[in-house]
């Protein structure tokens, strides 16, 4: 990872860590937590009042998204849902309600402070079918072909490696699985410099893909039925949009050899603690690199995030 990429990711992490701390500290005030300051194009006002009223105030206050992906993902009872960049947990908690006790909602975030807040919110909400994982959206710590729906709320736009996000999203989805994402998308006429003039990475704007780039990125990862529908303007030439796409039902029909060996990406028991390279002369990392696989360690038994105990 380049130094610039590392710096951008750290900038994003610090911004969202500070946001989580702000909400947490506000929770001790007499009047409850105050929403993080964002303009009218972002945040909890994009959710219906009856949805907000069912959630802990801290989850609502921590909302920084540009849409409401749970309203467009058409979640069904019993499905397994993954929220990329789950923040304070608002979309995970709403998803958990929609999929019911037979389903499960995962939240993935790289910011420890947000994960701690999300865990607290899940406990307040009494949600038992949720799990929060620490990691990056470029290397999702879940096995292949295990998720029915991937959602995200103005987070993919923050990634410094969007092709990796699209590839990882495709990998973890079951054949026939789908995405329902809210994100910021730029007009095709805007250059990257013009997009940068309209905001910065933590403002969800500078890193925006154009409509054509977004579609091409999803299709390159293997997605079909790609649809990108703008919902409202967030800046001149920049739009909040609903992004939908499907992983083909035949996308992961494994070969007999691979199925019997339990291998993927040149690795047996891929994404589990027992993984090993199929080629004994290669390390696991070398095998994955050679196959172009973005998968990282971690599987069904990937360690869920647990908040650190309070300091004495």
MIROPA-688689 format. One record per residue (C-alpha): x, y, z. Coordinates in Angstrom, 2 decimals. Example, Ala and Ser with C-alpha at 12.3 -4.5 7.8 and 13.67 -1.06 7.14 Angstrom:
2
X  Y  Z
12.30  -4.50  7.80 $
13.67  -1.06  7.14 $
This chain:
312
X  Y  Z
0.00  0.00  0.00 $
1.42  3.40  -0.98 $
2.14  6.08  1.59 $
-0.55  8.31  0.07 $
-3.11  5.52  0.27 $
-2.20  4.82  3.88 $
-2.50  8.52  4.73 $
-5.94  8.79  3.12 $
-7.22  5.73  4.96 $
-5.89  7.08  8.26 $
-7.54  10.44  7.59 $
-10.88  8.70  7.11 $
-10.36  6.54  10.20 $
-9.56  9.54  12.41 $
-12.59  11.47  11.17 $
-15.01  8.65  11.95 $
-13.32  7.81  15.23 $
-13.84  11.42  16.31 $
-17.48  11.24  15.21 $
-18.06  8.13  17.33 $
-16.43  9.72  20.36 $
-18.59  12.83  19.89 $
-21.77  10.76  19.95 $
-20.60  8.67  22.90 $
-19.75  11.74  24.96 $
-23.06  13.35  24.00 $
-24.82  10.29  25.36 $
-23.97  11.36  28.88 $
-25.59  14.77  28.48 $
-28.96  15.49  30.06 $
-30.73  15.79  26.74 $
-29.12  12.80  25.04 $
-26.75  12.64  22.09 $
-26.86  15.30  19.43 $
-26.61  14.34  15.75 $
-23.20  14.79  14.19 $
-23.19  18.02  12.21 $
-23.67  17.35  8.49 $
-25.70  19.17  5.88 $
-29.22  18.17  4.87 $
-27.92  15.81  2.18 $
-26.40  13.44  4.74 $
-27.35  11.86  8.05 $
-30.36  10.52  9.91 $
-32.93  12.81  8.27 $
-32.76  10.53  5.22 $
-34.53  7.82  7.27 $
-38.25  7.77  7.94 $
-39.28  8.99  11.37 $
-40.83  5.63  12.28 $
-37.50  3.93  11.55 $
-35.50  6.41  13.63 $
-37.91  6.12  16.53 $
-37.30  2.38  16.91 $
-33.53  2.72  17.34 $
-31.21  3.89  20.13 $
-30.62  7.64  19.94 $
-26.87  7.08  19.64 $
-27.31  4.98  16.48 $
-29.40  7.72  14.89 $
-27.03  10.48  15.99 $
-24.03  8.68  14.47 $
-25.60  8.36  11.01 $
-23.37  9.96  8.37 $
-24.69  8.30  5.21 $
-26.09  9.82  2.04 $
-29.15  7.59  1.77 $
-31.12  4.70  3.27 $
-29.91  1.44  1.70 $
-32.19  -0.73  3.82 $
-35.18  0.89  2.13 $
-34.05  -0.21  -1.33 $
-32.31  -3.54  -0.66 $
-35.63  -5.42  -0.49 $
-34.45  -7.53  2.43 $
-36.33  -10.75  3.10 $
-36.92  -12.90  6.12 $
-34.03  -15.27  6.84 $
-31.42  -13.51  4.68 $
-27.83  -12.81  5.68 $
-26.90  -9.16  5.18 $
-23.51  -7.44  5.28 $
-23.17  -3.69  5.81 $
-19.85  -2.30  4.52 $
-18.67  0.50  6.79 $
-21.35  0.00  9.43 $
-20.45  2.98  11.63 $
-22.74  3.33  14.64 $
-24.88  0.45  13.41 $
-28.07  2.15  12.18 $
-28.29  0.12  8.95 $
-27.28  -3.12  10.67 $
-30.03  -2.73  13.26 $
-32.65  -1.86  10.64 $
-31.51  -4.83  8.52 $
-31.69  -7.17  11.50 $
-35.34  -6.23  12.00 $
-36.13  -6.83  8.34 $
-34.48  -10.27  8.07 $
-35.93  -11.45  11.38 $
-34.62  -14.00  13.89 $
-33.90  -16.53  11.13 $
-31.62  -14.06  9.37 $
-28.44  -12.28  10.39 $
-26.93  -8.83  9.87 $
-23.17  -8.29  9.86 $
-21.50  -4.92  10.24 $
-17.93  -4.36  9.05 $
-15.95  -1.30  10.08 $
-12.27  -0.41  10.47 $
-12.82  2.15  13.24 $
-12.67  0.72  16.74 $
-14.54  3.65  18.26 $
-17.46  3.17  15.84 $
-17.51  -0.57  16.49 $
-17.65  0.02  20.24 $
-20.56  2.41  19.73 $
-22.32  -0.07  17.41 $
-22.03  -2.88  19.96 $
-23.53  -0.67  22.63 $
-26.36  0.30  20.28 $
-27.09  -3.34  19.45 $
-27.32  -4.15  23.16 $
-29.68  -1.24  23.78 $
-31.83  -2.36  20.86 $
-31.89  -5.95  22.13 $
-30.68  -7.18  18.73 $
-29.49  -10.79  18.93 $
-29.06  -11.52  15.22 $
-26.24  -9.04  14.59 $
-22.47  -9.34  14.57 $
-19.84  -6.65  14.13 $
-16.44  -7.36  12.59 $
-13.33  -5.22  12.50 $
-11.67  -4.94  9.10 $
-11.53  -3.05  5.85 $
-14.02  -3.24  3.01 $
-11.14  -4.04  0.65 $
-10.50  -7.33  2.49 $
-13.77  -8.60  3.95 $
-13.17  -11.15  6.77 $
-15.96  -13.53  5.70 $
-15.88  -16.67  3.51 $
-16.92  -16.73  -0.12 $
-20.54  -17.36  -1.12 $
-22.07  -16.76  2.33 $
-23.98  -13.44  2.10 $
-27.35  -12.82  0.43 $
-27.25  -9.04  0.33 $
-24.49  -6.42  0.68 $
-25.50  -2.90  1.64 $
-23.46  0.23  2.27 $
-24.23  3.86  3.00 $
-21.84  6.37  1.45 $
-18.76  4.33  2.37 $
-17.53  2.67  -0.85 $
-16.89  6.19  -2.08 $
-14.33  6.60  0.72 $
-12.30  3.56  -0.33 $
-8.84  4.09  -1.77 $
-9.12  0.82  -3.74 $
-12.61  0.50  -5.17 $
-11.81  -2.40  -7.55 $
-10.84  -4.43  -4.46 $
-14.13  -3.50  -2.77 $
-16.13  -4.63  -5.80 $
-14.14  -7.87  -6.08 $
-14.53  -8.67  -2.38 $
-18.22  -7.87  -2.44 $
-18.67  -10.23  -5.38 $
-16.66  -12.94  -3.59 $
-18.68  -12.99  -0.36 $
-22.08  -12.91  -2.08 $
-23.87  -16.16  -2.77 $
-24.67  -16.92  -6.42 $
-27.76  -14.86  -7.16 $
-26.89  -12.48  -4.31 $
-27.30  -8.75  -4.73 $
-26.15  -5.35  -3.60 $
-28.27  -2.37  -2.55 $
-25.93  0.55  -1.93 $
-26.26  4.28  -1.35 $
-23.20  6.19  -2.53 $
-22.05  9.49  -4.01 $
-21.59  9.38  -7.79 $
-20.22  12.10  -10.08 $
-21.42  13.27  -13.45 $
-19.35  11.76  -16.24 $
-18.33  15.24  -17.37 $
-16.45  16.00  -14.12 $
-12.72  15.29  -14.00 $
-11.13  13.89  -10.81 $
-9.72  17.38  -10.08 $
-13.18  18.92  -10.42 $
-14.58  16.32  -8.04 $
-11.81  17.12  -5.56 $
-12.73  20.80  -5.70 $
-16.17  19.90  -4.38 $
-15.06  18.21  -1.18 $
-12.61  15.85  0.44 $
-12.49  12.14  1.21 $
-14.10  12.40  4.60 $
-16.76  14.61  3.06 $
-17.69  11.70  0.78 $
-17.14  13.65  -2.41 $
-13.54  13.78  -3.67 $
-13.27  10.02  -4.08 $
-16.50  9.66  -6.05 $
-16.55  7.55  -9.19 $
-18.48  8.78  -12.19 $
-21.63  6.97  -13.30 $
-19.69  5.27  -16.12 $
-16.75  4.36  -13.85 $
-19.02  2.90  -11.19 $
-20.88  0.74  -13.70 $
-17.65  -0.41  -15.35 $
-16.12  -1.29  -11.98 $
-19.05  -3.46  -10.95 $
-19.21  -5.18  -14.33 $
-15.46  -5.84  -14.28 $
-15.92  -7.60  -10.92 $
-18.56  -9.86  -12.50 $
-21.83  -8.15  -11.54 $
-24.81  -7.99  -13.88 $
-28.07  -6.03  -13.92 $
-26.22  -2.93  -12.76 $
-28.48  0.04  -12.08 $
-27.42  3.45  -10.77 $
-30.26  5.84  -9.94 $
-29.53  9.36  -8.62 $
-31.78  10.45  -5.77 $
-30.66  13.95  -4.82 $
-27.82  16.39  -5.46 $
-25.10  16.73  -2.83 $
-23.01  19.25  -4.76 $
-22.72  20.66  -8.25 $
-22.47  17.61  -10.52 $
-22.38  15.20  -7.56 $
-25.31  13.01  -6.59 $
-26.43  10.61  -3.93 $
-27.45  7.50  -5.84 $
-28.93  4.07  -5.30 $
-26.71  1.37  -6.77 $
-28.07  -2.10  -7.45 $
-26.38  -5.12  -9.02 $
-26.57  -8.93  -8.98 $
-24.06  -11.73  -8.79 $
-25.06  -14.21  -11.53 $
-26.62  -17.42  -10.23 $
-24.02  -19.47  -12.10 $
-21.09  -17.28  -11.06 $
-19.66  -19.66  -8.50 $
-20.39  -23.07  -9.95 $
-17.21  -24.78  -8.65 $
-15.27  -27.37  -10.55 $
-15.43  -30.87  -9.12 $
-11.77  -30.74  -8.15 $
-12.09  -27.41  -6.38 $
-15.25  -28.50  -4.59 $
-13.67  -31.68  -3.30 $
-10.57  -29.88  -2.17 $
-12.47  -26.96  -0.61 $
-10.07  -24.67  -2.42 $
-10.38  -21.14  -3.74 $
-7.77  -18.61  -4.77 $
-5.15  -21.38  -4.84 $
-5.79  -22.05  -1.16 $
-7.43  -24.95  0.69 $
-9.88  -24.00  3.48 $
-9.75  -20.44  2.17 $
-10.50  -17.65  4.67 $
-10.34  -19.94  7.69 $
-7.59  -20.43  10.29 $
-6.78  -23.80  8.62 $
-6.08  -22.37  5.16 $
-3.00  -23.59  3.31 $
-1.59  -23.14  -0.18 $
-2.54  -25.83  -2.71 $
0.99  -25.58  -4.13 $
3.26  -26.68  -1.29 $
6.08  -24.52  -2.66 $
4.06  -21.32  -2.08 $
2.98  -19.54  1.05 $
-0.72  -18.69  1.47 $
0.02  -15.04  0.65 $
1.99  -16.00  -2.45 $
-0.80  -18.32  -3.64 $
-3.45  -15.64  -3.21 $
-1.31  -13.00  -4.87 $
-0.61  -15.29  -7.84 $
-4.34  -15.97  -8.29 $
-5.28  -12.29  -7.96 $
-7.47  -13.08  -4.98 $
-8.18  -10.30  -2.51 $
-9.34  -12.72  0.19 $
-7.70  -12.39  3.58 $
-7.62  -14.58  6.66 $
-10.87  -14.92  8.55 $
-13.99  -16.97  7.98 $
-17.22  -17.97  9.61 $
-15.20  -18.20  12.77 $
-13.49  -14.87  12.11 $
-13.16  -13.14  15.46 $
-16.08  -10.75  15.97 $
-15.25  -7.32  17.33 $
-15.52  -7.03  21.08 $
-15.13  -3.72  22.84 $
-12.16  -3.40  25.16 $
-13.07  -3.47  28.86 $
-13.20  -0.04  30.51 $
-9.99  1.19  32.08 $
-9.82  1.23  35.84 $
